[in-house]
Amino acid sequence: MATCEHLSQAGDPSANTPEGCEECLASGGTWVHLRRCLECGHIGCCDSSPMKHATAHFHGTGHPVVQSFERGEDWRWCFVDSRMG
């Protein structure tokens, strides 16, 4: 399967908050899994989490690619092309 342009050009920024989802930490919320934005390092919670902050970050910024921020996982997801890499 060919990869999309967004996945092939994604960066590798440091995590803004390695402790957890930025918005959930600020509001006292909870998360299931974490995702790191590969454009700015934002850490957001997954779509199985109550607030879905990683997807909200994409809709608010247009940053297209996230990577799992779970230990032992390194997959990436492009919101624009709905492709995994």
PDB file of N, CA, C and O in Angstrom, chain B, residues numbered from 101:
ATOM      1  N   MET B 101       0.838  -1.175   0.000  1.00  0.00           N
ATOM      2  CA  MET B 101       0.000   0.000   0.000  1.00  0.00           C
ATOM      3  C   MET B 101       0.886   1.242   0.000  1.00  0.00           C
ATOM      4  O   MET B 101       1.787   1.371   0.829  1.00  0.00           O
ATOM      5  N   ALA B 102       0.629   2.140  -0.919  1.00  0.00           N
ATOM      6  CA  ALA B 102       1.403   3.383  -0.997  1.00  0.00           C
ATOM      7  C   ALA B 102       1.021   4.293   0.163  1.00  0.00           C
ATOM      8  O   ALA B 102      -0.115   4.280   0.638  1.00  0.00           O
ATOM      9  N   THR B 103       1.982   5.074   0.602  1.00  0.00           N
ATOM     10  CA  THR B 103       1.741   6.004   1.706  1.00  0.00           C
ATOM     11  C   THR B 103       1.287   7.354   1.151  1.00  0.00           C
ATOM     12  O   THR B 103       1.530   7.656  -0.017  1.00  0.00           O
ATOM     13  N   CYS B 104       0.650   8.141   1.956  1.00  0.00           N
ATOM     14  CA  CYS B 104       0.221   9.465   1.508  1.00  0.00           C
ATOM     15  C   CYS B 104       1.349  10.480   1.715  1.00  0.00           C
ATOM     16  O   CYS B 104       2.308  10.231   2.445  1.00  0.00           O
ATOM     17  N   GLU B 105       1.208  11.605   1.065  1.00  0.00           N
ATOM     18  CA  GLU B 105       2.219  12.666   1.149  1.00  0.00           C
ATOM     19  C   GLU B 105       2.385  13.172   2.581  1.00  0.00           C
ATOM     20  O   GLU B 105       3.504  13.449   3.013  1.00  0.00           O
ATOM     21  N   HIS B 106       1.291  13.292   3.311  1.00  0.00           N
ATOM     22  CA  HIS B 106       1.359  13.784   4.689  1.00  0.00           C
ATOM     23  C   HIS B 106       2.179  12.852   5.578  1.00  0.00           C
ATOM     24  O   HIS B 106       2.993  13.307   6.382  1.00  0.00           O
ATOM     25  N   LEU B 107       1.960  11.554   5.431  1.00  0.00           N
ATOM     26  CA  LEU B 107       2.710  10.584   6.235  1.00  0.00           C
ATOM     27  C   LEU B 107       4.194  10.615   5.888  1.00  0.00           C
ATOM     28  O   LEU B 107       5.044  10.555   6.776  1.00  0.00           O
ATOM     29  N   SER B 108       4.505  10.710   4.596  1.00  0.00           N
ATOM     30  CA  SER B 108       5.914  10.678   4.193  1.00  0.00           C
ATOM     31  C   SER B 108       6.656  11.953   4.582  1.00  0.00           C
ATOM     32  O   SER B 108       7.882  11.935   4.697  1.00  0.00           O
ATOM     33  N   GLN B 109       5.942  13.056   4.788  1.00  0.00           N
ATOM     34  CA  GLN B 109       6.577  14.320   5.134  1.00  0.00           C
ATOM     35  C   GLN B 109       6.419  14.697   6.607  1.00  0.00           C
ATOM     36  O   GLN B 109       6.821  15.791   7.005  1.00  0.00           O
ATOM     37  N   ALA B 110       5.844  13.816   7.416  1.00  0.00           N
ATOM     38  CA  ALA B 110       5.601  14.123   8.829  1.00  0.00           C
ATOM     39  C   ALA B 110       6.912  14.306   9.583  1.00  0.00           C
ATOM     40  O   ALA B 110       7.903  13.629   9.311  1.00  0.00           O
ATOM     41  N   GLY B 111       6.898  15.235  10.536  1.00  0.00           N
ATOM     42  CA  GLY B 111       8.071  15.501  11.360  1.00  0.00           C
ATOM     43  C   GLY B 111       8.143  14.571  12.563  1.00  0.00           C
ATOM     44  O   GLY B 111       7.474  13.539  12.608  1.00  0.00           O
ATOM     45  N   ASP B 112       8.961  14.952  13.533  1.00  0.00           N
ATOM     46  CA  ASP B 112       9.139  14.155  14.746  1.00  0.00           C
ATOM     47  C   ASP B 112       9.396  15.090  15.934  1.00  0.00           C
ATOM     48  O   ASP B 112      10.447  15.007  16.571  1.00  0.00           O
ATOM     49  N   PRO B 113       8.437  15.980  16.233  1.00  0.00           N
ATOM     50  CA  PRO B 113       8.651  16.934  17.330  1.00  0.00           C
ATOM     51  C   PRO B 113       8.589  16.271  18.693  1.00  0.00           C
ATOM     52  O   PRO B 113       7.976  15.215  18.851  1.00  0.00           O
ATOM     53  N   SER B 114       9.214  16.882  19.662  1.00  0.00           N
ATOM     54  CA  SER B 114       9.128  16.406  21.043  1.00  0.00           C
ATOM     55  C   SER B 114       7.709  16.600  21.547  1.00  0.00           C
ATOM     56  O   SER B 114       6.998  17.512  21.124  1.00  0.00           O
ATOM     57  N   ALA B 115       7.310  15.720  22.462  1.00  0.00           N
ATOM     58  CA  ALA B 115       5.980  15.819  23.064  1.00  0.00           C
ATOM     59  C   ALA B 115       5.898  17.064  23.938  1.00  0.00           C
ATOM     60  O   ALA B 115       6.809  17.344  24.716  1.00  0.00           O
ATOM     61  N   ASN B 116       4.811  17.804  23.808  1.00  0.00           N
ATOM     62  CA  ASN B 116       4.607  19.000  24.632  1.00  0.00           C
ATOM     63  C   ASN B 116       4.417  18.639  26.104  1.00  0.00           C
ATOM     64  O   ASN B 116       4.947  19.316  26.985  1.00  0.00           O
ATOM     65  N   THR B 117       3.670  17.582  26.367  1.00  0.00           N
ATOM     66  CA  THR B 117       3.385  17.154  27.741  1.00  0.00           C
ATOM     67  C   THR B 117       3.434  15.632  27.801  1.00  0.00           C
ATOM     68  O   THR B 117       2.419  14.981  27.553  1.00  0.00           O
ATOM     69  N   PRO B 118       4.567  15.056  28.119  1.00  0.00           N
ATOM     70  CA  PRO B 118       4.669  13.599  28.141  1.00  0.00           C
ATOM     71  C   PRO B 118       3.838  12.927  29.235  1.00  0.00           C
ATOM     72  O   PRO B 118       3.748  11.700  29.272  1.00  0.00           O
ATOM     73  N   GLU B 119       3.232  13.717  30.126  1.00  0.00           N
ATOM     74  CA  GLU B 119       2.449  13.157  31.225  1.00  0.00           C
ATOM     75  C   GLU B 119       1.066  12.710  30.781  1.00  0.00           C
ATOM     76  O   GLU B 119       0.463  11.871  31.450  1.00  0.00           O
ATOM     77  N   GLY B 120       0.530  13.245  29.664  1.00  0.00           N
ATOM     78  CA  GLY B 120      -0.804  12.869  29.221  1.00  0.00           C
ATOM     79  C   GLY B 120      -1.404  13.893  28.288  1.00  0.00           C
ATOM     80  O   GLY B 120      -0.717  14.801  27.820  1.00  0.00           O
ATOM     81  N   CYS B 121      -2.695  13.744  28.017  1.00  0.00           N
ATOM     82  CA  CYS B 121      -3.428  14.650  27.129  1.00  0.00           C
ATOM     83  C   CYS B 121      -3.400  16.057  27.708  1.00  0.00           C
ATOM     84  O   CYS B 121      -3.760  16.269  28.867  1.00  0.00           O
ATOM     85  N   GLU B 122      -2.973  17.011  26.898  1.00  0.00           N
ATOM     86  CA  GLU B 122      -2.831  18.393  27.367  1.00  0.00           C
ATOM     87  C   GLU B 122      -4.141  18.964  27.906  1.00  0.00           C
ATOM     88  O   GLU B 122      -4.173  19.531  28.998  1.00  0.00           O
ATOM     89  N   GLU B 123      -5.216  18.813  27.140  1.00  0.00           N
ATOM     90  CA  GLU B 123      -6.495  19.379  27.552  1.00  0.00           C
ATOM     91  C   GLU B 123      -7.084  18.634  28.752  1.00  0.00           C
ATOM     92  O   GLU B 123      -7.654  19.256  29.648  1.00  0.00           O
ATOM     93  N   CYS B 124      -6.950  17.318  28.770  1.00  0.00           N
ATOM     94  CA  CYS B 124      -7.477  16.543  29.908  1.00  0.00           C
ATOM     95  C   CYS B 124      -6.717  16.871  31.189  1.00  0.00           C
ATOM     96  O   CYS B 124      -7.321  16.963  32.258  1.00  0.00           O
ATOM     97  N   LEU B 125      -5.419  17.045  31.096  1.00  0.00           N
ATOM     98  CA  LEU B 125      -4.641  17.425  32.274  1.00  0.00           C
ATOM     99  C   LEU B 125      -5.097  18.786  32.804  1.00  0.00           C
ATOM    100  O   LEU B 125      -5.183  18.989  34.015  1.00  0.00           O
ATOM    101  N   ALA B 126      -5.385  19.711  31.896  1.00  0.00           N
ATOM    102  CA  ALA B 126      -5.801  21.059  32.303  1.00  0.00           C
ATOM    103  C   ALA B 126      -7.201  21.078  32.909  1.00  0.00           C
ATOM    104  O   ALA B 126      -7.493  21.889  33.787  1.00  0.00           O
ATOM    105  N   SER B 127      -8.071  20.172  32.431  1.00  0.00           N
ATOM    106  CA  SER B 127      -9.470  20.199  32.882  1.00  0.00           C
ATOM    107  C   SER B 127      -9.809  19.114  33.899  1.00  0.00           C
ATOM    108  O   SER B 127     -10.923  19.080  34.421  1.00  0.00           O
ATOM    109  N   GLY B 128      -8.856  18.227  34.183  1.00  0.00           N
ATOM    110  CA  GLY B 128      -9.136  17.128  35.102  1.00  0.00           C
ATOM    111  C   GLY B 128      -9.835  15.957  34.434  1.00  0.00           C
ATOM    112  O   GLY B 128     -10.399  15.098  35.112  1.00  0.00           O
ATOM    113  N   GLY B 129      -9.800  15.916  33.104  1.00  0.00           N
ATOM    114  CA  GLY B 129     -10.443  14.843  32.354  1.00  0.00           C
ATOM    115  C   GLY B 129      -9.619  13.565  32.345  1.00  0.00           C
ATOM    116  O   GLY B 129      -8.527  13.508  32.910  1.00  0.00           O
ATOM    117  N   THR B 130     -10.158  12.546  31.697  1.00  0.00           N
ATOM    118  CA  THR B 130      -9.480  11.250  31.595  1.00  0.00           C
ATOM    119  C   THR B 130      -9.338  10.867  30.122  1.00  0.00           C
ATOM    120  O   THR B 130     -10.031  11.399  29.255  1.00  0.00           O
ATOM    121  N   TRP B 131      -8.432   9.939  29.865  1.00  0.00           N
ATOM    122  CA  TRP B 131      -8.214   9.468  28.498  1.00  0.00           C
ATOM    123  C   TRP B 131      -7.998   7.973  28.503  1.00  0.00           C
ATOM    124  O   TRP B 131      -7.730   7.362  29.537  1.00  0.00           O
ATOM    125  N   VAL B 132      -8.123   7.393  27.303  1.00  0.00           N
ATOM    126  CA  VAL B 132      -7.905   5.959  27.111  1.00  0.00           C
ATOM    127  C   VAL B 132      -6.511   5.740  26.530  1.00  0.00           C
ATOM    128  O   VAL B 132      -5.700   5.018  27.111  1.00  0.00           O
ATOM    129  N   HIS B 133      -6.231   6.365  25.380  1.00  0.00           N
ATOM    130  CA  HIS B 133      -4.931   6.272  24.718  1.00  0.00           C
ATOM    131  C   HIS B 133      -4.514   7.674  24.277  1.00  0.00           C
ATOM    132  O   HIS B 133      -5.340   8.580  24.171  1.00  0.00           O
ATOM    133  N   LEU B 134      -3.219   7.828  24.024  1.00  0.00           N
ATOM    134  CA  LEU B 134      -2.672   9.140  23.657  1.00  0.00           C
ATOM    135  C   LEU B 134      -2.120   9.139  22.241  1.00  0.00           C
ATOM    136  O   LEU B 134      -1.639   8.122  21.742  1.00  0.00           O
ATOM    137  N   ARG B 135      -2.202  10.324  21.594  1.00  0.00           N
ATOM    138  CA  ARG B 135      -1.675  10.541  20.252  1.00  0.00           C
ATOM    139  C   ARG B 135      -0.825  11.808  20.260  1.00  0.00           C
ATOM    140  O   ARG B 135      -1.173  12.796  20.907  1.00  0.00           O
ATOM    141  N   ARG B 136       0.304  11.769  19.526  1.00  0.00           N
ATOM    142  CA  ARG B 136       1.196  12.935  19.415  1.00  0.00           C
ATOM    143  C   ARG B 136       1.088  13.516  18.015  1.00  0.00           C
ATOM    144  O   ARG B 136       1.239  12.795  17.028  1.00  0.00           O
ATOM    145  N   CYS B 137       0.830  14.806  17.924  1.00  0.00           N
ATOM    146  CA  CYS B 137       0.796  15.499  16.644  1.00  0.00           C
ATOM    147  C   CYS B 137       2.221  15.571  16.098  1.00  0.00           C
ATOM    148  O   CYS B 137       3.139  16.001  16.798  1.00  0.00           O
ATOM    149  N   LEU B 138       2.400  15.154  14.859  1.00  0.00           N
ATOM    150  CA  LEU B 138       3.749  15.144  14.286  1.00  0.00           C
ATOM    151  C   LEU B 138       4.112  16.458  13.613  1.00  0.00           C
ATOM    152  O   LEU B 138       5.119  16.541  12.910  1.00  0.00           O
ATOM    153  N   GLU B 139       3.298  17.482  13.824  1.00  0.00           N
ATOM    154  CA  GLU B 139       3.665  18.818  13.368  1.00  0.00           C
ATOM    155  C   GLU B 139       4.115  19.696  14.533  1.00  0.00           C
ATOM    156  O   GLU B 139       5.088  20.439  14.410  1.00  0.00           O
ATOM    157  N   CYS B 140       3.407  19.612  15.669  1.00  0.00           N
ATOM    158  CA  CYS B 140       3.717  20.529  16.765  1.00  0.00           C
ATOM    159  C   CYS B 140       4.000  19.848  18.107  1.00  0.00           C
ATOM    160  O   CYS B 140       4.385  20.530  19.056  1.00  0.00           O
ATOM    161  N   GLY B 141       3.824  18.532  18.218  1.00  0.00           N
ATOM    162  CA  GLY B 141       4.099  17.834  19.465  1.00  0.00           C
ATOM    163  C   GLY B 141       2.947  17.807  20.450  1.00  0.00           C
ATOM    164  O   GLY B 141       3.108  17.315  21.567  1.00  0.00           O
ATOM    165  N   HIS B 142       1.784  18.325  20.063  1.00  0.00           N
ATOM    166  CA  HIS B 142       0.595  18.301  20.934  1.00  0.00           C
ATOM    167  C   HIS B 142       0.265  16.854  21.307  1.00  0.00           C
ATOM    168  O   HIS B 142       0.291  15.964  20.457  1.00  0.00           O
ATOM    169  N   ILE B 143      -0.042  16.631  22.573  1.00  0.00           N
ATOM    170  CA  ILE B 143      -0.484  15.314  23.024  1.00  0.00           C
ATOM    171  C   ILE B 143      -1.973  15.401  23.301  1.00  0.00           C
ATOM    172  O   ILE B 143      -2.422  16.177  24.145  1.00  0.00           O
ATOM    173  N   GLY B 144      -2.736  14.583  22.569  1.00  0.00           N
ATOM    174  CA  GLY B 144      -4.181  14.555  22.730  1.00  0.00           C
ATOM    175  C   GLY B 144      -4.669  13.140  22.927  1.00  0.00           C
ATOM    176  O   GLY B 144      -3.959  12.177  22.636  1.00  0.00           O
ATOM    177  N   CYS B 145      -5.888  13.019  23.425  1.00  0.00           N
ATOM    178  CA  CYS B 145      -6.468  11.703  23.671  1.00  0.00           C
ATOM    179  C   CYS B 145      -7.159  11.172  22.407  1.00  0.00           C
ATOM    180  O   CYS B 145      -7.570  11.938  21.536  1.00  0.00           O
ATOM    181  N   CYS B 146      -7.272   9.858  22.335  1.00  0.00           N
ATOM    182  CA  CYS B 146      -7.801   9.173  21.164  1.00  0.00           C
ATOM    183  C   CYS B 146      -9.323   9.289  21.064  1.00  0.00           C
ATOM    184  O   CYS B 146      -9.974   9.848  21.947  1.00  0.00           O
ATOM    185  N   ASP B 147      -9.870   8.761  19.991  1.00  0.00           N
ATOM    186  CA  ASP B 147     -11.313   8.817  19.774  1.00  0.00           C
ATOM    187  C   ASP B 147     -12.093   7.858  20.667  1.00  0.00           C
ATOM    188  O   ASP B 147     -13.321   7.930  20.703  1.00  0.00           O
ATOM    189  N   SER B 148     -11.427   6.971  21.381  1.00  0.00           N
ATOM    190  CA  SER B 148     -12.101   6.136  22.378  1.00  0.00           C
ATOM    191  C   SER B 148     -12.211   6.863  23.710  1.00  0.00           C
ATOM    192  O   SER B 148     -12.910   6.404  24.613  1.00  0.00           O
ATOM    193  N   SER B 149     -11.534   7.981  23.835  1.00  0.00           N
ATOM    194  CA  SER B 149     -11.575   8.800  25.046  1.00  0.00           C
ATOM    195  C   SER B 149     -12.794   9.722  24.990  1.00  0.00           C
ATOM    196  O   SER B 149     -13.268  10.052  23.903  1.00  0.00           O
ATOM    197  N   PRO B 150     -13.304  10.140  26.150  1.00  0.00           N
ATOM    198  CA  PRO B 150     -14.519  10.960  26.170  1.00  0.00           C
ATOM    199  C   PRO B 150     -14.443  12.245  25.336  1.00  0.00           C
ATOM    200  O   PRO B 150     -15.421  12.606  24.682  1.00  0.00           O
ATOM    201  N   MET B 151     -13.309  12.935  25.348  1.00  0.00           N
ATOM    202  CA  MET B 151     -13.231  14.246  24.694  1.00  0.00           C
ATOM    203  C   MET B 151     -12.565  14.247  23.311  1.00  0.00           C
ATOM    204  O   MET B 151     -12.662  15.248  22.600  1.00  0.00           O
ATOM    205  N   LYS B 152     -11.902  13.179  22.913  1.00  0.00           N
ATOM    206  CA  LYS B 152     -11.322  13.046  21.565  1.00  0.00           C
ATOM    207  C   LYS B 152     -10.455  14.248  21.177  1.00  0.00           C
ATOM    208  O   LYS B 152     -10.617  14.816  20.097  1.00  0.00           O
ATOM    209  N   HIS B 153      -9.539  14.624  22.064  1.00  0.00           N
ATOM    210  CA  HIS B 153      -8.749  15.835  21.855  1.00  0.00           C
ATOM    211  C   HIS B 153      -7.774  15.766  20.681  1.00  0.00           C
ATOM    212  O   HIS B 153      -7.467  16.802  20.091  1.00  0.00           O
ATOM    213  N   ALA B 154      -7.280  14.588  20.324  1.00  0.00           N
ATOM    214  CA  ALA B 154      -6.363  14.498  19.172  1.00  0.00           C
ATOM    215  C   ALA B 154      -7.091  14.867  17.885  1.00  0.00           C
ATOM    216  O   ALA B 154      -6.556  15.607  17.060  1.00  0.00           O
ATOM    217  N   THR B 155      -8.301  14.359  17.710  1.00  0.00           N
ATOM    218  CA  THR B 155      -9.083  14.694  16.523  1.00  0.00           C
ATOM    219  C   THR B 155      -9.507  16.156  16.555  1.00  0.00           C
ATOM    220  O   THR B 155      -9.501  16.824  15.520  1.00  0.00           O
ATOM    221  N   ALA B 156      -9.872  16.656  17.721  1.00  0.00           N
ATOM    222  CA  ALA B 156     -10.233  18.071  17.851  1.00  0.00           C
ATOM    223  C   ALA B 156      -9.042  18.957  17.487  1.00  0.00           C
ATOM    224  O   ALA B 156      -9.216  20.007  16.869  1.00  0.00           O
ATOM    225  N   HIS B 157      -7.839  18.540  17.866  1.00  0.00           N
ATOM    226  CA  HIS B 157      -6.634  19.297  17.522  1.00  0.00           C
ATOM    227  C   HIS B 157      -6.477  19.356  16.000  1.00  0.00           C
ATOM    228  O   HIS B 157      -6.170  20.415  15.453  1.00  0.00           O
ATOM    229  N   PHE B 158      -6.682  18.239  15.321  1.00  0.00           N
ATOM    230  CA  PHE B 158      -6.611  18.235  13.857  1.00  0.00           C
ATOM    231  C   PHE B 158      -7.627  19.213  13.265  1.00  0.00           C
ATOM    232  O   PHE B 158      -7.280  20.007  12.390  1.00  0.00           O
ATOM    233  N   HIS B 159      -8.873  19.164  13.730  1.00  0.00           N
ATOM    234  CA  HIS B 159      -9.913  20.042  13.182  1.00  0.00           C
ATOM    235  C   HIS B 159      -9.611  21.514  13.474  1.00  0.00           C
ATOM    236  O   HIS B 159      -9.951  22.383  12.671  1.00  0.00           O
ATOM    237  N   GLY B 160      -8.984  21.797  14.599  1.00  0.00           N
ATOM    238  CA  GLY B 160      -8.666  23.176  14.956  1.00  0.00           C
ATOM    239  C   GLY B 160      -7.427  23.741  14.284  1.00  0.00           C
ATOM    240  O   GLY B 160      -7.324  24.950  14.078  1.00  0.00           O
ATOM    241  N   THR B 161      -6.485  22.870  13.941  1.00  0.00           N
ATOM    242  CA  THR B 161      -5.202  23.341  13.401  1.00  0.00           C
ATOM    243  C   THR B 161      -4.934  22.917  11.964  1.00  0.00           C
ATOM    244  O   THR B 161      -4.194  23.589  11.246  1.00  0.00           O
ATOM    245  N   GLY B 162      -5.532  21.803  11.537  1.00  0.00           N
ATOM    246  CA  GLY B 162      -5.225  21.258  10.220  1.00  0.00           C
ATOM    247  C   GLY B 162      -3.961  20.421  10.192  1.00  0.00           C
ATOM    248  O   GLY B 162      -3.543  19.969   9.126  1.00  0.00           O
ATOM    249  N   HIS B 163      -3.343  20.206  11.351  1.00  0.00           N
ATOM    250  CA  HIS B 163      -2.148  19.358  11.410  1.00  0.00           C
ATOM    251  C   HIS B 163      -2.580  17.926  11.085  1.00  0.00           C
ATOM    252  O   HIS B 163      -3.378  17.347  11.822  1.00  0.00           O
ATOM    253  N   PRO B 164      -2.070  17.346   9.996  1.00  0.00           N
ATOM    254  CA  PRO B 164      -2.673  16.130   9.455  1.00  0.00           C
ATOM    255  C   PRO B 164      -2.288  14.794  10.091  1.00  0.00           C
ATOM    256  O   PRO B 164      -3.071  13.847  10.017  1.00  0.00           O
ATOM    257  N   VAL B 165      -1.116  14.685  10.711  1.00  0.00           N
ATOM    258  CA  VAL B 165      -0.632  13.358  11.119  1.00  0.00           C
ATOM    259  C   VAL B 165      -0.387  13.273  12.618  1.00  0.00           C
ATOM    260  O   VAL B 165       0.228  14.155  13.218  1.00  0.00           O
ATOM    261  N   VAL B 166      -0.887  12.181  13.212  1.00  0.00           N
ATOM    262  CA  VAL B 166      -0.586  11.861  14.604  1.00  0.00           C
ATOM    263  C   VAL B 166       0.112  10.509  14.647  1.00  0.00           C
ATOM    264  O   VAL B 166       0.017   9.699  13.725  1.00  0.00           O
ATOM    265  N   GLN B 167       0.810  10.299  15.746  1.00  0.00           N
ATOM    266  CA  GLN B 167       1.452   9.012  16.000  1.00  0.00           C
ATOM    267  C   GLN B 167       0.982   8.534  17.361  1.00  0.00           C
ATOM    268  O   GLN B 167       0.771   9.333  18.273  1.00  0.00           O
ATOM    269  N   SER B 168       0.819   7.232  17.490  1.00  0.00           N
ATOM    270  CA  SER B 168       0.465   6.696  18.801  1.00  0.00           C
ATOM    271  C   SER B 168       1.517   7.132  19.810  1.00  0.00           C
ATOM    272  O   SER B 168       2.715   7.083  19.530  1.00  0.00           O
ATOM    273  N   PHE B 169       1.069   7.556  20.975  1.00  0.00           N
ATOM    274  CA  PHE B 169       1.978   7.942  22.051  1.00  0.00           C
ATOM    275  C   PHE B 169       1.879   6.917  23.178  1.00  0.00           C
ATOM    276  O   PHE B 169       1.998   7.246  24.358  1.00  0.00           O
ATOM    277  N   GLU B 170       1.656   5.663  22.777  1.00  0.00           N
ATOM    278  CA  GLU B 170       1.583   4.553  23.715  1.00  0.00           C
ATOM    279  C   GLU B 170       2.879   3.749  23.634  1.00  0.00           C
ATOM    280  O   GLU B 170       3.416   3.528  22.549  1.00  0.00           O
ATOM    281  N   ARG B 171       3.365   3.323  24.771  1.00  0.00           N
ATOM    282  CA  ARG B 171       4.593   2.537  24.831  1.00  0.00           C
ATOM    283  C   ARG B 171       4.454   1.286  23.952  1.00  0.00           C
ATOM    284  O   ARG B 171       3.460   0.565  24.033  1.00  0.00           O
ATOM    285  N   GLY B 172       5.463   1.045  23.114  1.00  0.00           N
ATOM    286  CA  GLY B 172       5.495  -0.133  22.251  1.00  0.00           C
ATOM    287  C   GLY B 172       4.751   0.018  20.928  1.00  0.00           C
ATOM    288  O   GLY B 172       4.726  -0.916  20.128  1.00  0.00           O
ATOM    289  N   GLU B 173       4.147   1.178  20.686  1.00  0.00           N
ATOM    290  CA  GLU B 173       3.436   1.413  19.428  1.00  0.00           C
ATOM    291  C   GLU B 173       4.117   2.554  18.675  1.00  0.00           C
ATOM    292  O   GLU B 173       4.544   3.538  19.278  1.00  0.00           O
ATOM    293  N   ASP B 174       4.216   2.414  17.348  1.00  0.00           N
ATOM    294  CA  ASP B 174       4.826   3.499  16.576  1.00  0.00           C
ATOM    295  C   ASP B 174       4.040   3.822  15.306  1.00  0.00           C
ATOM    296  O   ASP B 174       4.554   4.513  14.427  1.00  0.00           O
ATOM    297  N   TRP B 175       2.812   3.337  15.197  1.00  0.00           N
ATOM    298  CA  TRP B 175       2.018   3.612  14.006  1.00  0.00           C
ATOM    299  C   TRP B 175       1.624   5.092  13.927  1.00  0.00           C
ATOM    300  O   TRP B 175       1.564   5.796  14.936  1.00  0.00           O
ATOM    301  N   ARG B 176       1.362   5.531  12.710  1.00  0.00           N
ATOM    302  CA  ARG B 176       0.961   6.920  12.455  1.00  0.00           C
ATOM    303  C   ARG B 176      -0.357   6.917  11.683  1.00  0.00           C
ATOM    304  O   ARG B 176      -0.666   5.957  10.978  1.00  0.00           O
ATOM    305  N   TRP B 177      -1.135   7.998  11.818  1.00  0.00           N
ATOM    306  CA  TRP B 177      -2.430   8.128  11.145  1.00  0.00           C
ATOM    307  C   TRP B 177      -2.539   9.506  10.508  1.00  0.00           C
ATOM    308  O   TRP B 177      -2.246  10.520  11.140  1.00  0.00           O
ATOM    309  N   CYS B 178      -2.966   9.529   9.242  1.00  0.00           N
ATOM    310  CA  CYS B 178      -3.221  10.787   8.537  1.00  0.00           C
ATOM    311  C   CYS B 178      -4.724  11.028   8.533  1.00  0.00           C
ATOM    312  O   CYS B 178      -5.484  10.251   7.956  1.00  0.00           O
ATOM    313  N   PHE B 179      -5.149  12.116   9.183  1.00  0.00           N
ATOM    314  CA  PHE B 179      -6.565  12.470   9.222  1.00  0.00           C
ATOM    315  C   PHE B 179      -7.078  12.866   7.834  1.00  0.00           C
ATOM    316  O   PHE B 179      -8.209  12.539   7.476  1.00  0.00           O
ATOM    317  N   VAL B 180      -6.262  13.558   7.064  1.00  0.00           N
ATOM    318  CA  VAL B 180      -6.690  14.063   5.754  1.00  0.00           C
ATOM    319  C   VAL B 180      -7.015  12.921   4.807  1.00  0.00           C
ATOM    320  O   VAL B 180      -8.067  12.926   4.168  1.00  0.00           O
ATOM    321  N   ASP B 181      -6.124  11.942   4.708  1.00  0.00           N
ATOM    322  CA  ASP B 181      -6.285  10.853   3.754  1.00  0.00           C
ATOM    323  C   ASP B 181      -6.831   9.565   4.373  1.00  0.00           C
ATOM    324  O   ASP B 181      -6.999   8.561   3.680  1.00  0.00           O
ATOM    325  N   SER B 182      -7.108   9.597   5.677  1.00  0.00           N
ATOM    326  CA  SER B 182      -7.595   8.395   6.388  1.00  0.00           C
ATOM    327  C   SER B 182      -6.714   7.189   6.086  1.00  0.00           C
ATOM    328  O   SER B 182      -7.191   6.122   5.699  1.00  0.00           O
ATOM    329  N   ARG B 183      -5.415   7.393   6.275  1.00  0.00           N
ATOM    330  CA  ARG B 183      -4.432   6.339   5.988  1.00  0.00           C
ATOM    331  C   ARG B 183      -3.524   6.135   7.182  1.00  0.00           C
ATOM    332  O   ARG B 183      -3.193   7.071   7.910  1.00  0.00           O
ATOM    333  N   MET B 184      -3.135   4.896   7.360  1.00  0.00           N
ATOM    334  CA  MET B 184      -2.204   4.532   8.431  1.00  0.00           C
ATOM    335  C   MET B 184      -0.828   4.337   7.822  1.00  0.00           C
ATOM    336  O   MET B 184      -0.695   3.888   6.683  1.00  0.00           O
ATOM    337  N   GLY B 185       0.169   4.671   8.575  1.00  0.00           N
ATOM    338  CA  GLY B 185       1.528   4.501   8.069  1.00  0.00           C
ATOM    339  C   GLY B 185       2.470   4.015   9.117  1.00  0.00           C
ATOM    340  O   GLY B 185       3.655   3.823   8.841  1.00  0.00           O
TER     341      GLY B 185
END
